[in-house]
């Protein structure tokens, strides 16, 4: 049988969740700022570096798919791709099955940046987890995955209720 939860416990739990959300946001912001700082000497903005990273994983994805991965609107992505294309970092290719669709590929110029980008990411990763034991890191990763899964489930449930 579940024991009733006291008002003090409810408040404490709520404060922990608020603190968790705040901390996750602050860590994400710090991570993002550090990422941008490390990409800047390479001549890349944070969004440009993210596009290159996604194109490495998913060469030839559509511009719309790229919007979804990066979390920006179509107009913003179009401008971003335009700027990257003018720098010789990406190219748009007509989809052979549907000429209205543009597939995005990174170029040789972007591929030449890979060692520098990888070094910057390794630096970011190493510095961000300094002084954290392997065991603690595994626990944090497992907890963050679980939190993310729970939040995705909450969003899906909320959408299906509408």
C-alpha positions in Angstrom: 0.0 0.0 0.0 1.3 3.4 -0.9 2.0 5.8 1.9 0.4 9.2 1.6 2.9 11.9 0.5 3.1 14.8 2.8 2.9 18.5 1.6 6.5 19.0 2.6 7.6 16.0 0.5 5.6 17.2 -2.5 7.3 20.6 -2.2 10.7 19.0 -1.9 10.1 16.8 -4.9 8.8 19.7 -6.9 11.9 21.8 -6.0 14.2 18.9 -7.1 12.4 18.6 -10.4 12.7 22.4 -10.9 16.3 22.3 -9.9 16.9 19.3 -12.3 15.3 21.1 -15.2 17.3 24.3 -14.4 20.6 22.3 -14.1 20.0 20.4 -17.4 19.3 23.6 -19.2 22.4 25.3 -17.7 24.6 22.3 -18.6 23.2 22.3 -22.2 23.8 26.0 -22.5 27.4 25.7 -21.2 28.0 22.8 -23.5 26.6 24.8 -26.4 28.7 27.8 -25.6 31.9 25.7 -25.3 31.1 24.0 -28.6 30.7 27.3 -30.3 33.9 28.6 -28.8 35.9 25.5 -30.0 34.3 25.7 -33.5 35.0 29.4 -34.0 38.7 29.0 -34.8 37.7 26.6 -37.6 35.6 29.3 -39.2 32.4 27.5 -38.3 29.4 28.8 -36.4 27.7 26.3 -34.1 24.8 25.7 -36.5 27.3 25.1 -39.4 29.3 22.6 -37.3 26.0 20.8 -36.4 25.0 20.6 -40.1 28.4 19.1 -40.9 28.1 16.6 -38.1 24.6 15.5 -39.2 25.7 15.3 -42.8 28.6 13.0 -41.7 26.1 10.7 -40.1 23.3 11.0 -42.8 24.8 12.1 -46.1 22.2 13.1 -48.6 19.4 13.8 -46.1 16.8 16.3 -47.3 16.8 19.9 -46.2 13.5 19.3 -44.4 15.0 16.3 -42.5 18.0 18.5 -41.6 15.6 21.1 -40.2 14.0 18.5 -37.9 17.4 17.2 -36.7 18.8 20.7 -36.0 15.6 22.2 -34.7 15.3 25.2 -37.0 12.7 26.4 -39.5 12.9 25.9 -43.2 13.7 29.5 -43.9 16.6 29.6 -41.4 17.9 26.3 -42.7 17.7 27.6 -46.3 19.8 30.6 -45.4 22.3 28.5 -43.4 22.7 26.1 -46.3 23.1 29.0 -48.7 26.0 30.4 -46.6 27.6 27.0 -46.2 27.3 26.4 -50.0 29.0 29.8 -50.7 31.8 28.7 -48.4 32.1 25.4 -50.3 31.1 23.2 -47.3 27.9 21.7 -48.7 26.1 21.1 -51.9 22.5 20.6 -52.8 21.6 17.8 -55.2 18.3 17.2 -56.8 16.6 14.0 -55.6 16.5 11.6 -58.6 13.0 10.5 -57.6 11.6 13.9 -57.0 13.2 17.0 -58.5 11.4 19.3 -56.0 13.4 17.7 -53.2 17.0 18.8 -52.5 19.5 16.4 -50.8 22.4 17.9 -48.9 25.9 16.6 -48.9 29.1 17.8 -47.3 31.9 18.6 -49.7 35.6 17.6 -49.8 36.3 21.0 -48.1 34.1 20.0 -45.2 35.6 16.6 -45.1 39.1 18.1 -44.8 38.0 19.8 -41.6 37.1 16.5 -40.0 40.3 16.0 -38.0 40.0 19.5 -36.6 36.4 19.1 -35.8 37.0 15.7 -34.2 39.8 17.2 -32.1 37.5 20.0 -30.9 34.8 17.5 -30.0 37.3 15.3 -28.2 38.5 18.3 -26.2 34.9 19.3 -25.4 34.1 15.8 -24.2 37.3 15.3 -22.2 37.0 18.6 -20.5 33.3 18.3 -19.8 33.7 15.0 -18.0 37.0 15.7 -16.2 36.9 14.6 -12.5 33.9 12.3 -13.1 34.5 8.6 -12.6 33.5 6.1 -15.3 30.9 4.6 -13.0 29.4 8.0 -12.2 29.4 8.9 -15.9 27.6 5.7 -16.8 25.0 6.4 -14.1 24.5 10.0 -15.4 24.1 8.8 -19.0 21.6 6.1 -18.0 19.6 8.7 -16.0 19.6 11.3 -18.7 18.5 8.7 -21.3 15.7 7.7 -19.0 14.6 11.3 -18.4 14.7 11.9 -22.1 12.6 8.8 -22.9 10.1 9.8 -20.2 9.8 13.3 -21.6 9.4 12.0 -25.2 6.6 9.7 -23.9 4.9 12.6 -22.1 4.9 14.7 -25.3 3.5 11.8 -27.3 0.8 11.1 -24.7 -0.1 14.8 -24.6 -0.4 15.0 -28.5 -2.6 11.9 -28.6 -5.0 13.5 -26.1 -5.5 16.6 -28.3 
